[in-house]
Amino acid sequence: MYPCQVKIFARFNAPRLSYIAGIILGDILGLAWEIVTDKRKLGKHPVINYSLEKIPGSFRIDPFNLLFETGISSKEITVSEWKGLPVFFQTGSDSDIPFDIFAASFFLVSRYEEYLKFEPDEHGRFRASLSLAFKHGFLGKPVVDLWTKEFARALIGKHPVLTIRRNEYRALLTIDSDQPFAYLGRTLARSVGGLIHDLTLRPGHAGERYRVVTRGQKDPYEVYDYITDKIDGNNTDARFFFPVGDFSKYDKNPSWKNKEYRDLIIKLSGKYQTGLHLSYYASDNQKTCQSELSRFSTILGKEITLCRYHFIRLFIPESYRQLTKTGLREDFSMGYPDEPGFRAGIARPYMFYDVLEDQLSDLRIIPFQVMDGTLYNYRKLGPEASVEIISKLIDETRKVGGFFVSLWHNTSLLDNPEWKDWRGVFETMLKIQQT
């Protein structure tokens, strides 16, 4: 039991307030808390006064109306500074902090801005450049965690009896196997087509293809021994994600019935937690999502709870709603494909809240901060600049006792001169994220 309980006084117990109070006071600070709407029930507990009423001795936050609304609406947002941090939803002079930390945190964590109308990229995704965090230069900081640290200091100043939990930094490596093999696992038609293509346009690859298919040579994309050696050597926690969707323009994985592919999935799942890498078209198709989950469960012979959407093709709230319907319980898609940083402004897992339905789900979101393809494909960065960005993200996560999650692909770690430097980035990251 916690030594004392914080009472939040509000004009009514709104579900949005309850949700974000659970994250800030419960998940991050480790405090017991309760929302109270009757002042007679405050007792002698520490009080956060989330109202415009006067309560002597309370810690006061003037509420921005967001948490007491329903539905969504566009907000005029002005960003200012407090304690060296960007803040918005500013409060009046009577407030003990100059912004509504509950409303601002809810806006970021719920991805409120992604419910509003926006101009999507070519894959229908919300672009990082549209976000409030990118526009105001704080995408690289877990501001919800940083706000909470400063809020805790101010709260203890008013209520010294409170004991705040110290959170421990952790790191997790995640691997997406979009294309586990270059040549193996293909249908006869795709193999013949590939051979003709090689003979016509890439004659040097035709021999390699033949040697791999006839098992005279290892498939060049099959670098899992290297990856697992580095995981074990650095004592790294890891998750592997595998696709089982149908072949398409954007989905190049082998058939889920292919023996070599199934053997690879089973082998890695025997040592590491594995999840479903949902296909490009599963992001907004419940039937496809359910079918792929069934296939993956059949391969492993057990219930699957982890997933990530291919191409980070995440549509809020639709993509998350369908995951809850299929029985998937942890999603690793919360991050931008085009920019590194903290998409939800937070450096730790949290539960998905559907803003339109004003309902808390049982889907746990595990945000990632950096993806290999973001650095070399979208940002066009070299290895040295990439290590610098990764190091800064790890430092920011470490400051708040957060959870640093990276996303890599097996095809970024090939054993050839082109990818040698990226192996160096990968190995450097594994070292610094553990120290």
Backbone torsions as a table, in degrees:
resi	resn	phi	psi	omega
1	MET	NA	145.0	176.3
2	TYR	-77.3	150.3	-175.9
3	PRO	-62.8	-29.8	177.7
4	CYS	-155.9	161.3	-176.5
5	GLN	-112.5	135.0	176.9
6	VAL	-84.7	132.0	175.0
7	LYS	-102.1	127.5	174.8
8	ILE	-101.6	113.6	178.0
9	PHE	-90.5	124.2	179.2
10	ALA	-141.0	159.5	-177.3
11	ARG	-68.0	-27.8	166.8
12	PHE	-156.8	159.6	-174.3
13	ASN	-84.6	85.0	-178.4
14	ALA	-79.2	140.9	-179.7
15	PRO	-61.2	-32.4	178.8
16	ARG	-66.4	-41.4	178.3
17	LEU	-65.0	-42.6	179.1
18	SER	-61.1	-40.6	-179.7
19	TYR	-62.4	-52.9	-174.1
20	ILE	-75.1	-29.4	173.8
21	ALA	-63.7	-36.5	177.5
22	GLY	-62.0	-38.1	179.2
23	ILE	-72.1	-50.7	-174.2
24	ILE	-72.5	-53.2	-176.0
25	LEU	-79.9	-41.6	-176.7
26	GLY	-83.7	-62.7	-173.2
27	ASP	-67.2	-42.6	-174.9
28	ILE	-88.8	-48.6	-174.1
29	LEU	-91.6	-14.7	177.9
30	GLY	70.9	29.3	-179.0
31	LEU	-100.4	146.6	168.6
32	ALA	-81.2	141.3	-174.9
33	TRP	-150.5	162.4	178.2
34	GLU	-154.9	139.7	175.0
35	ILE	-88.5	130.0	-178.1
36	VAL	-124.5	135.2	178.7
37	THR	-111.3	-2.4	178.8
38	ASP	-119.2	115.0	-176.4
39	LYS	-60.0	-23.2	179.7
40	ARG	-67.8	-16.3	-177.8
41	LYS	-98.9	8.6	-178.6
42	LEU	-74.6	-31.6	179.5
43	GLY	58.9	-143.0	-179.9
44	LYS	-105.3	18.5	-179.8
45	HIS	-74.4	156.9	168.9
46	PRO	-60.1	134.9	-174.6
47	VAL	-120.4	131.4	166.0
48	ILE	-101.1	115.4	-177.6
49	ASN	-90.6	98.5	-178.9
50	TYR	-100.0	60.0	-179.1
51	SER	-157.8	178.5	178.6
52	LEU	-96.2	3.2	178.4
53	GLU	-78.2	163.1	178.3
54	LYS	-96.0	122.4	175.7
55	ILE	-131.3	103.9	-176.9
56	PRO	-55.1	135.2	176.2
57	GLY	81.9	-2.5	-178.5
58	SER	-85.4	162.3	171.5
59	PHE	-92.5	117.1	-170.0
60	ARG	-103.1	133.4	171.1
61	ILE	-127.6	113.2	176.7
62	ASP	-66.9	122.7	-173.8
63	PRO	-78.8	131.1	163.9
64	PHE	-77.5	146.3	-167.6
65	ASN	-73.0	-6.1	-173.0
66	LEU	-51.4	-42.3	-174.2
67	LEU	-77.3	-12.1	178.7
68	PHE	-104.4	4.3	177.3
69	GLU	-90.9	171.1	168.4
70	THR	-125.2	157.5	-178.3
71	GLY	72.3	-163.6	-179.9
72	ILE	-129.6	154.7	175.3
73	SER	-158.2	150.5	-179.3
74	SER	-66.8	141.0	-177.9
75	LYS	-117.3	139.7	170.6
76	GLU	-84.8	117.0	-173.2
77	ILE	-117.7	128.7	173.9
78	THR	-113.7	127.4	-179.1
79	VAL	-99.7	126.2	176.3
80	SER	-123.4	-165.7	-176.3
81	GLU	-127.5	141.8	176.1
82	TRP	-145.3	124.3	-179.4
83	LYS	55.2	33.9	-178.7
84	GLY	77.4	8.7	-177.9
85	LEU	-115.8	145.3	174.6
86	PRO	-72.5	135.7	178.6
87	VAL	-137.0	159.0	176.2
88	PHE	-148.5	175.8	-169.0
89	PHE	59.0	59.1	-176.1
90	GLN	-63.7	151.9	-178.1
91	THR	-113.1	176.9	-179.4
92	GLY	-80.8	177.1	-175.4
93	SER	-69.4	-19.7	179.8
94	ASP	-78.7	-12.0	-177.7
95	SER	-77.0	146.4	-179.8
96	ASP	-77.1	-17.4	168.3
97	ILE	-131.9	151.4	-169.3
98	PRO	-83.6	15.0	176.3
99	PHE	-154.1	161.5	179.8
100	ASP	-85.5	95.7	-176.8
101	ILE	-63.9	-32.1	179.5
102	PHE	-67.7	-49.0	-178.6
103	ALA	-67.6	-42.9	-179.1
104	ALA	-64.3	-42.1	179.2
105	SER	-66.5	-41.2	177.8
106	PHE	-61.0	-42.3	-179.8
107	PHE	-56.4	-42.9	-177.8
108	LEU	-79.1	-48.7	-174.3
109	VAL	-66.9	-38.7	-179.8
110	SER	-75.4	-12.3	-174.0
111	ARG	61.6	42.7	-177.7
112	TYR	-51.3	-41.6	-176.4
113	GLU	-65.8	-20.7	179.7
114	GLU	-82.7	-8.2	172.7
115	TYR	-82.4	-21.5	-178.2
116	LEU	-80.2	166.8	179.1
117	LYS	-68.1	138.9	178.3
118	PHE	-152.3	162.8	178.0
119	GLU	-90.9	107.5	-174.7
120	PRO	-76.6	166.9	173.2
121	ASP	-80.3	-172.2	-174.0
122	GLU	-66.3	-14.5	178.6
123	HIS	-105.3	10.1	178.5
124	GLY	81.8	9.5	-174.1
125	ARG	-88.7	156.1	172.6
126	PHE	-77.0	120.7	-177.2
127	ARG	-81.5	144.4	179.3
128	ALA	-57.7	-35.9	-176.6
129	SER	-65.4	-14.8	178.1
130	LEU	-85.3	-13.8	-172.5
131	SER	-77.2	151.3	175.7
132	LEU	-59.3	-40.2	-177.3
133	ALA	-64.0	-41.6	179.4
134	PHE	-68.6	-45.5	-177.2
135	LYS	-61.1	-30.7	-177.2
136	HIS	-108.8	13.5	169.6
137	GLY	73.1	24.1	178.6
138	PHE	-121.1	21.8	177.9
139	LEU	-64.3	-28.3	-179.0
140	GLY	-83.0	8.3	-179.9
141	LYS	-126.1	137.3	175.0
142	PRO	-80.2	76.6	-168.2
143	VAL	-63.8	-31.1	179.1
144	VAL	-62.1	-43.7	177.8
145	ASP	-66.8	-41.6	-179.6
146	LEU	-67.8	-41.2	174.9
147	TRP	-58.9	-43.1	-175.7
148	THR	-64.4	-36.1	177.3
149	LYS	-62.4	-45.5	179.7
150	GLU	-69.8	-38.5	176.0
151	PHE	-59.6	-42.1	-179.6
152	ALA	-62.8	-40.7	178.2
153	ARG	-60.8	-44.9	-179.6
154	ALA	-67.2	-38.3	-179.0
155	LEU	-65.9	-41.5	178.2
156	ILE	-66.3	-33.4	175.7
157	GLY	-59.1	-34.8	179.0
158	LYS	-86.5	-34.8	-176.8
159	HIS	-130.2	79.4	-175.9
160	PRO	-62.6	-15.5	-178.2
161	VAL	-69.3	-18.4	-176.1
162	LEU	-73.3	142.5	175.6
163	THR	-116.9	120.3	-176.6
164	ILE	-96.2	136.5	179.0
165	ARG	-74.0	143.9	174.4
166	ARG	-95.2	121.7	-179.1
167	ASN	-89.2	142.7	-178.4
168	GLU	-99.3	130.7	176.7
169	TYR	-64.4	141.2	175.1
170	ARG	-138.9	163.5	178.2
171	ALA	-138.0	148.4	-179.5
172	LEU	-141.3	131.0	173.4
173	LEU	-97.5	131.5	174.5
174	THR	-121.7	138.5	-177.9
175	ILE	-119.9	122.2	173.1
176	ASP	-98.7	126.2	-179.8
177	SER	-103.8	68.2	180.0
178	ASP	-58.4	-42.0	178.6
179	GLN	-132.5	88.0	-177.3
180	PRO	-67.3	-26.2	179.9
181	PHE	-130.4	146.9	172.4
182	ALA	-82.0	-37.7	-174.1
183	TYR	-126.2	-34.3	-178.0
184	LEU	-70.8	161.6	172.6
185	GLY	76.5	11.3	-178.7
186	ARG	-95.5	153.1	173.9
187	THR	-68.3	164.4	179.9
188	LEU	-58.3	-42.3	-178.2
189	ALA	-63.9	-43.3	179.7
190	ARG	-68.6	-35.8	179.1
191	SER	-66.4	-44.9	178.9
192	VAL	-65.0	-43.5	178.5
193	GLY	-61.1	-41.0	178.8
194	GLY	-66.0	-38.8	179.3
195	LEU	-65.2	-43.1	178.3
196	ILE	-62.5	-42.2	178.1
197	HIS	-60.1	-44.9	-179.7
198	ASP	-64.2	-44.6	-179.0
199	LEU	-62.6	-32.7	-176.7
200	THR	-83.7	-46.0	-171.6
201	LEU	-113.0	-25.2	-177.4
202	ARG	-135.7	66.9	-173.7
203	PRO	-57.1	-27.7	179.1
204	GLY	-67.5	-22.4	-178.3
205	HIS	-89.2	-17.6	-177.5
206	ALA	-61.8	-43.3	179.0
207	GLY	-65.6	-40.3	178.5
208	GLU	-62.6	-44.2	179.0
209	ARG	-57.7	-45.5	-178.0
210	TYR	-62.8	-44.4	-178.5
211	ARG	-65.8	-35.9	178.5
212	VAL	-69.3	-47.3	-177.5
213	VAL	-63.4	-35.0	179.4
214	THR	-88.3	6.4	175.5
215	ARG	68.6	24.1	174.2
216	GLY	-87.5	-9.2	-177.7
217	GLN	-151.1	147.6	179.1
218	LYS	-72.9	141.9	177.4
219	ASP	-62.4	130.6	-174.7
220	PRO	-63.3	-23.0	179.1
221	TYR	-84.5	-10.0	-175.5
222	GLU	-86.9	79.9	-175.5
223	VAL	-110.8	26.7	-173.8
224	TYR	-71.1	-27.8	175.8
225	ASP	-63.9	-41.8	177.2
226	TYR	-62.3	-47.2	-177.7
227	ILE	-61.6	-47.4	-177.4
228	THR	-68.8	-32.8	175.3
229	ASP	-61.5	-42.8	179.9
230	LYS	-70.0	-36.8	176.8
231	ILE	-61.0	-50.2	-177.7
232	ASP	-67.3	-38.9	-178.3
233	GLY	-67.1	-25.2	-179.7
234	ASN	-107.1	8.4	179.4
235	ASN	52.5	49.0	-174.2
236	THR	-98.7	137.1	172.2
237	ASP	-78.7	137.4	-173.6
238	ALA	-145.1	153.9	172.2
239	ARG	-132.8	141.5	176.9
240	PHE	-114.4	137.8	179.7
241	PHE	-120.7	130.8	-176.4
242	PHE	-124.4	137.5	177.4
243	PRO	-89.9	147.9	176.1
244	VAL	-135.3	19.9	-179.6
245	GLY	-76.8	172.1	178.1
246	ASP	-72.8	151.8	178.7
247	PHE	-62.4	136.6	178.1
248	SER	-153.6	-176.1	178.4
249	LYS	-57.4	-34.1	-175.3
250	TYR	-108.9	-5.6	-177.9
251	ASP	-119.5	110.8	-172.9
252	LYS	-113.3	15.0	-178.2
253	ASN	-73.2	159.0	175.3
254	PRO	-65.6	167.4	173.9
255	SER	-62.6	143.2	179.3
256	TRP	-66.1	-13.9	178.6
257	LYS	-89.6	-9.3	-177.2
258	ASN	-65.9	131.7	-174.7
259	LYS	-65.2	-46.6	-178.9
260	GLU	-59.5	-40.0	-178.9
261	TYR	-69.3	-44.7	178.7
262	ARG	-62.3	-39.3	179.1
263	ASP	-62.6	-40.2	178.4
264	LEU	-63.1	-46.1	-180.0
265	ILE	-61.2	-46.7	-178.2
266	ILE	-64.2	-41.4	180.0
267	LYS	-60.6	-48.9	-177.7
268	LEU	-71.6	-33.2	179.7
269	SER	-70.2	-16.6	176.8
270	GLY	-73.2	-17.7	-177.2
271	LYS	-118.2	-29.2	-176.7
272	TYR	-128.7	156.0	172.7
273	GLN	-68.2	134.5	-179.4
274	THR	-122.4	151.2	-179.2
275	GLY	-135.1	171.1	-179.3
276	LEU	-86.9	126.7	174.7
277	HIS	-96.2	94.4	-174.6
278	LEU	-64.1	142.7	-172.9
279	SER	-71.1	169.5	-179.2
280	TYR	-53.7	-43.6	-174.0
281	TYR	-89.4	0.4	178.2
282	ALA	-81.9	-13.0	-174.9
283	SER	-60.6	-29.9	-178.0
284	ASP	-133.7	30.9	-179.0
285	ASN	-138.3	103.4	-176.6
286	GLN	-60.5	-40.9	-178.0
287	LYS	-64.0	-43.3	178.9
288	THR	-64.5	-43.1	178.5
289	CYS	-58.6	-46.5	-178.5
290	GLN	-66.2	-39.9	179.9
291	SER	-63.4	-43.1	-178.8
292	GLU	-69.0	-35.7	176.0
293	LEU	-63.6	-40.7	178.9
294	SER	-63.6	-41.0	178.6
295	ARG	-62.6	-46.5	-176.4
296	PHE	-67.2	-38.1	177.3
297	SER	-64.7	-34.9	178.5
298	THR	-66.0	-41.7	179.7
299	ILE	-61.1	-45.0	-174.8
300	LEU	-92.4	-13.2	178.0
301	GLY	66.7	31.4	179.4
302	LYS	-156.9	169.5	178.5
303	GLU	-70.3	138.2	179.0
304	ILE	-109.6	133.7	-178.0
305	THR	-122.3	-15.2	-175.9
306	LEU	-101.2	145.2	178.4
307	CYS	-157.3	163.1	168.6
308	ARG	-148.9	141.6	178.4
309	TYR	-80.4	135.5	175.9
310	HIS	-64.3	143.3	-178.1
311	PHE	65.6	11.2	-172.4
312	ILE	48.5	42.8	-178.4
313	ARG	-85.7	82.9	-172.1
314	LEU	-113.0	120.3	178.3
315	PHE	-113.0	116.7	-177.7
316	ILE	-99.6	127.4	8.9
317	PRO	-97.6	-3.0	-169.2
318	GLU	-56.4	-47.2	-176.5
319	SER	-62.5	-36.4	-179.9
320	TYR	-77.5	-32.9	177.7
321	ARG	-61.2	-41.5	-176.7
322	GLN	-72.5	-26.9	176.3
323	LEU	-65.7	-41.4	179.6
324	THR	-64.7	-31.6	179.8
325	LYS	-73.8	-29.4	-177.9
326	THR	-84.6	-15.9	-178.6
327	GLY	101.1	-0.8	174.7
328	LEU	-70.8	140.5	-170.0
329	ARG	-121.3	-13.2	178.7
330	GLU	-137.4	124.8	179.5
331	ASP	-116.8	138.7	-176.5
332	PHE	-113.7	26.4	-174.9
333	SER	-94.1	-3.5	-172.9
334	MET	-79.6	89.4	177.5
335	GLY	-176.2	160.7	180.0
336	TYR	-91.5	139.9	173.4
337	PRO	-74.9	-25.3	-171.7
338	ASP	-101.7	-9.5	177.9
339	GLU	-147.5	140.9	171.6
340	PRO	-75.6	159.6	177.1
341	GLY	136.5	-166.0	-173.3
342	PHE	-107.2	90.3	-174.8
343	ARG	-56.7	-39.3	-179.3
344	ALA	-99.6	7.8	177.0
345	GLY	72.8	11.9	-173.8
346	ILE	-137.0	147.8	-175.0
347	ALA	-113.3	43.8	178.6
348	ARG	-161.5	160.5	177.2
349	PRO	-64.9	153.8	177.4
350	TYR	-157.5	166.6	-178.2
351	MET	-89.1	144.7	-180.0
352	PHE	-75.8	132.9	176.2
353	TYR	-116.6	123.7	179.3
354	ASP	-84.0	108.4	-174.6
355	VAL	-66.9	-38.1	-178.2
356	LEU	-68.5	-37.7	179.9
357	GLU	-92.5	-5.6	-175.1
358	ASP	45.8	58.7	-175.8
359	GLN	-143.5	134.1	175.5
360	LEU	-81.1	132.4	179.8
361	SER	-98.9	177.4	174.1
362	ASP	-104.4	21.9	177.4
363	LEU	-92.8	122.7	179.8
364	ARG	-94.0	129.4	-178.8
365	ILE	-103.5	127.3	176.2
366	ILE	-113.5	100.4	-176.7
367	PRO	-70.0	148.2	169.5
368	PHE	-111.9	155.0	-175.2
369	GLN	-105.4	-25.1	-177.3
370	VAL	-150.9	141.9	176.2
371	MET	-124.6	141.3	-179.0
372	ASP	-54.9	-47.3	-177.7
373	GLY	-64.4	-26.7	175.9
374	THR	-61.6	-40.8	-175.1
375	LEU	-72.8	-48.9	-174.4
376	TYR	-94.6	-20.6	-177.4
377	ASN	-99.0	-54.5	-177.8
378	TYR	-79.5	-48.6	-176.6
379	ARG	-86.4	-14.6	179.4
380	LYS	57.8	41.4	-177.7
381	LEU	-94.9	152.0	173.5
382	GLY	-87.0	175.2	-177.5
383	PRO	-58.4	-43.5	-176.5
384	GLU	-63.6	-46.8	178.8
385	ALA	-65.4	-33.9	179.5
386	SER	-66.6	-42.7	177.6
387	VAL	-60.8	-38.8	179.7
388	GLU	-62.2	-45.0	179.5
389	ILE	-64.5	-45.8	179.9
390	ILE	-60.1	-43.3	-179.7
391	SER	-60.7	-42.1	179.4
392	LYS	-64.3	-41.1	179.4
393	LEU	-65.6	-39.4	177.1
394	ILE	-64.4	-43.4	179.1
395	ASP	-60.3	-44.6	-179.8
396	GLU	-63.5	-39.6	179.2
397	THR	-68.8	-40.0	-179.5
398	ARG	-64.1	-37.0	-179.2
399	LYS	-56.2	-34.3	-173.6
400	VAL	-106.3	10.6	-178.5
401	GLY	62.4	40.6	-175.3
402	GLY	-94.2	-165.9	-174.0
403	PHE	-120.7	104.4	179.7
404	PHE	-85.7	122.5	-178.9
405	VAL	-124.3	126.6	177.2
406	SER	-113.9	154.4	-179.9
407	LEU	-122.9	120.1	177.8
408	TRP	-125.9	160.4	175.7
409	HIS	-118.8	146.9	176.7
410	ASN	-59.3	-30.8	-178.1
411	THR	-75.3	-5.9	174.2
412	SER	-92.3	-2.7	-172.3
413	LEU	-126.5	34.4	-177.5
414	LEU	-70.8	153.6	-178.4
415	ASP	-91.3	70.0	176.7
416	ASN	-150.0	165.9	-175.8
417	PRO	-57.7	-33.8	-177.2
418	GLU	-62.1	-35.4	-174.2
419	TRP	-108.7	5.1	-178.0
420	LYS	-56.7	-45.3	-178.4
421	ASP	-65.1	-31.7	179.6
422	TRP	-74.3	-28.0	169.4
423	ARG	-62.4	-36.5	177.2
424	GLY	-63.9	-41.9	176.6
425	VAL	-60.9	-45.7	-179.9
426	PHE	-59.1	-48.3	-177.9
427	GLU	-67.6	-37.7	177.3
428	THR	-63.9	-43.7	178.8
429	MET	-60.1	-44.4	-179.6
430	LEU	-60.1	-36.4	180.0
431	LYS	-71.0	-49.9	-173.7
432	ILE	-74.0	-25.6	179.9
433	GLN	-73.7	-16.8	-179.0
434	GLN	-97.0	-19.5	-174.9
435	THR	-89.0	NA	NA
